[in-house]
Amino acid sequence: MTTQTAAPLVSLAGQVALVTGGARGLGLEIARELGALGAHVIVAARDLARARAAVQTLKNLGYQASALKMDVTLEQDRSHALAWISNEFGVLDILINNAGILLDSPDGGTPATRQPSEALPADIRATFEVNFFAPLFLTQTLLPLLQRAKAGRVVNVSSIRGSLAHLSDPTSPVYPIRALGYDTSKAALNAFTILLAEELRGSSVKINAIHPGWLKTAMGGDQADMTAQDGAQTAIKYATLDETGPTGGFFFLDERLPW
């Protein structure tokens, strides 16, 4: 895929954005970009100390930010997020469902090394908890706050590995690697994106899935061809759509990806 130019700069002054898995890697870069555009960024992470460190980094740059301890797989943490955001801000303009894991490799990195026939049930369940159920349930929980916004935006950080078209295409770069838990969890996330977008079509809320690219992060590894800063550009583009922008799509920058 060819990297294209990022979305034009817009002002997010007065808006509130939540980034899950926002304390490092892609999540931190997305938080940084949102802060640079003027949003108050809520950095959500399981480790509160890391979230606070990320927030301090953003504040040192002159951005507005808050830390939120949240394990996205826990209902009580999602409910706490709803109550806390409601009390502090009364609205949520942008939700970036970024938190994700890959357990199809013993070291948790890329590339996956276990074949589908060798996939461990516990790993598949754990992967779905973070990559599918968590963004599904968190979006449901926070939807009332997104609907209060003038233009609520949900960005599900998916992967080209969730594209059934690519997984079944021998010419696709992802075809040779089979990561059963990760791939199917992202395909499920894509399906959720389609279904919720159709439910909300015509409303002020837009939801899209994105492929950020293969990134030099803890998950992507050093062989990746893009930086986390590069990867943040697609998330920002679809977090800042105007009323004419798409909903229910799957994108890498300006490219619409096949399901």
C-alpha positions in Angstrom: 0.0 0.0 0.0 1.2 3.5 -0.8 1.2 6.1 2.0 -0.8 9.1 1.0 -1.1 12.6 2.5 -2.8 12.9 5.8 -6.2 14.6 6.4 -6.2 18.4 6.3 -5.8 20.0 9.7 -8.9 20.9 11.5 -9.6 22.4 14.9 -10.9 20.1 17.7 -10.9 22.9 20.3 -13.6 22.2 22.9 -13.9 18.6 21.9 -13.2 15.5 24.1 -11.5 12.4 22.7 -10.9 9.0 24.4 -8.1 6.8 23.2 -7.9 3.2 24.6 -4.4 1.7 24.8 -3.3 5.4 24.7 -0.2 5.2 26.8 2.2 4.0 24.2 2.8 3.1 20.6 0.1 3.9 18.1 -2.3 5.0 20.8 0.0 7.6 22.2 0.7 9.0 18.7 -3.0 9.2 18.1 -3.4 11.0 21.4 -0.6 13.4 20.5 -2.2 14.2 17.1 -5.6 14.8 18.7 -4.0 17.0 21.3 -2.2 19.0 18.7 -5.6 19.7 17.0 -7.0 21.1 20.3 -8.9 18.2 21.7 -8.9 17.3 25.4 -7.5 13.8 25.2 -8.4 11.1 27.7 -5.6 8.6 27.7 -7.0 5.2 28.8 -4.8 2.4 29.9 -4.7 -0.6 32.3 -1.6 0.8 33.9 -2.5 4.2 35.5 1.2 5.1 36.0 1.8 4.7 32.2 -1.4 6.7 31.4 -0.2 9.5 33.7 3.2 9.5 32.1 1.7 9.8 28.7 -0.6 12.6 29.9 2.5 14.5 31.2 4.1 14.1 27.9 1.1 15.6 26.2 0.9 18.4 28.7 4.6 19.2 28.2 3.7 19.9 24.6 1.0 22.3 25.7 -2.0 19.9 25.1 -5.0 19.2 27.3 -5.1 15.6 28.6 -6.4 13.4 31.4 -5.5 9.9 32.5 -8.1 7.2 33.0 -7.3 3.7 34.4 -9.3 1.3 32.3 -9.0 -2.4 31.5 -11.2 -2.5 28.5 -12.2 -6.1 29.1 -13.8 -5.2 32.5 -17.4 -4.1 32.6 -16.9 -2.1 35.8 -14.1 -0.1 34.2 -16.2 0.7 31.2 -19.1 1.8 33.5 -16.6 3.9 35.5 -15.5 5.5 32.2 -19.1 6.5 31.4 -19.7 7.9 34.8 -16.4 9.8 35.0 -16.6 11.3 31.5 -20.3 12.3 32.1 -19.3 14.0 35.3 -16.1 15.7 34.0 -17.2 16.7 30.4 -20.9 15.7 29.8 -20.1 14.6 26.3 -17.7 12.5 24.2 -16.9 13.7 20.7 -14.3 11.1 19.6 -13.8 7.4 20.6 -10.7 5.7 19.3 -10.9 1.9 20.0 -7.2 1.3 19.7 -6.3 -1.3 22.4 -5.4 -4.6 20.9 -3.3 -7.8 21.3 -1.8 -10.5 19.2 -1.3 -13.8 20.9 -0.9 -16.1 17.9 2.9 -15.9 18.4 4.5 -17.2 21.6 6.3 -13.8 22.1 3.1 -11.8 21.4 4.7 -10.2 18.4 4.7 -10.3 14.6 4.7 -12.4 12.6 2.4 -15.0 14.1 4.0 -18.5 14.2 1.1 -20.8 15.3 -1.0 -22.3 12.5 -4.8 -22.3 12.9 -4.7 -26.0 13.8 -2.3 -25.2 16.7 -4.2 -22.1 18.0 -4.7 -22.3 21.7 -8.3 -21.8 22.9 -7.3 -19.6 25.8 -5.3 -17.3 23.4 -8.3 -17.1 21.0 -10.7 -16.2 23.8 -8.3 -13.6 25.3 -7.7 -12.1 21.9 -11.5 -11.7 21.3 -12.0 -10.2 24.7 -9.6 -7.3 23.9 -9.9 -7.0 20.1 -13.7 -7.5 19.7 -15.8 -7.7 22.8 -14.0 -4.7 24.5 -14.6 -2.2 21.7 -18.1 -3.5 21.1 -19.1 -3.1 24.7 -17.2 0.1 25.3 -18.9 1.7 22.3 -22.3 0.6 23.5 -21.6 2.0 26.9 -20.3 5.4 25.7 -22.8 5.8 22.8 -25.1 8.1 24.8 -22.2 10.5 25.3 -21.3 10.3 21.6 -24.9 11.0 20.7 -24.8 14.2 22.7 -21.9 15.5 20.6 -22.5 17.7 17.6 -20.6 15.2 15.5 -19.7 12.0 17.3 -16.9 9.9 15.7 -15.9 6.3 16.4 -12.7 4.9 14.9 -12.1 1.1 15.3 -8.5 0.3 14.8 -8.7 -2.9 12.8 -6.2 -4.5 10.5 -6.0 -5.6 6.9 -5.7 -9.0 8.5 -9.4 -8.7 9.3 -10.2 -8.5 5.6 -11.6 -11.8 4.3 -10.8 -10.7 0.8 -7.1 -10.3 1.6 -6.9 -13.5 3.7 -8.3 -15.5 0.8 -6.2 -13.8 -1.9 -2.9 -15.5 -2.7 -1.5 -12.2 -4.1 -2.2 -10.3 -0.9 0.9 -9.6 1.3 -1.0 -10.9 4.4 -2.0 -14.3 2.7 1.1 -16.4 3.8 0.7 -15.6 7.6 -2.2 -17.2 9.4 -3.0 -15.7 12.8 -6.3 -17.3 13.7 -7.2 -15.4 16.9 -6.0 -12.0 15.7 -7.4 -12.3 12.1 -10.9 -13.5 13.2 -11.2 -10.9 16.0 -10.5 -8.1 13.6 -12.9 -9.5 11.1 -15.6 -9.5 13.8 -14.7 -5.9 14.7 -15.2 -5.0 11.0 -18.6 -6.7 11.1 -19.6 -4.7 14.2 -18.5 -1.5 12.4 -20.8 -2.2 9.5 -23.8 -3.1 11.6 -23.6 -0.2 14.1 -23.0 2.3 11.2 -26.1 1.1 9.5 -28.1 1.4 12.8 -26.8 5.0 13.3 -26.9 6.0 9.6 -28.5 9.5 9.3 -27.6 10.4 12.9 -24.7 12.7 14.0 -22.5 9.7 14.8 -20.2 8.1 12.3 -18.2 4.9 12.8 -15.5 3.5 10.6 -12.8 0.8 10.8 -9.2 1.5 9.8 -6.0 -0.3 9.0 -3.2 1.9 10.4 -0.5 0.1 8.4 2.3 -2.3 9.5 3.9 -0.2 12.3 7.2 -0.2 14.2 5.6 -0.8 17.6 5.8 -3.5 20.3 3.2 -5.5 18.3 4.5 -4.7 14.8 8.2 -5.2 15.4 11.3 -3.6 14.0 10.8 -5.0 10.5 7.6 -2.9 9.9 7.7 -0.3 7.2 5.8 2.5 9.0 6.2 4.5 12.2 3.5 4.9 14.8 3.3 8.5 13.8 2.6 7.4 10.2 -0.1 5.0 11.4 -1.8 7.7 13.4 -2.7 9.6 10.3 -5.5 7.3 9.2 -7.1 7.3 12.7 -7.0 11.1 12.7 -8.5 11.4 9.3 -11.6 9.4 10.2 -11.8 10.9 13.7 -12.2 14.3 12.2 -14.6 13.7 9.3 -17.1 16.4 8.5 -20.8 15.7 7.9 -20.1 14.6 4.3 -17.7 11.9 5.4 -18.3 8.2 5.1 -19.6 5.9 7.8 -19.5 2.1 7.9 -16.3 1.8 5.9 -12.9 0.2 6.2 -10.0 2.5 5.2 -6.2 3.0 5.0 -5.7 6.7 4.5 -7.8 7.6 1.4 -8.1 3.9 0.2 -11.3 2.0 0.9 -10.3 -1.6 1.8 -12.3 -4.7 0.9 -14.1 -6.5 3.7 
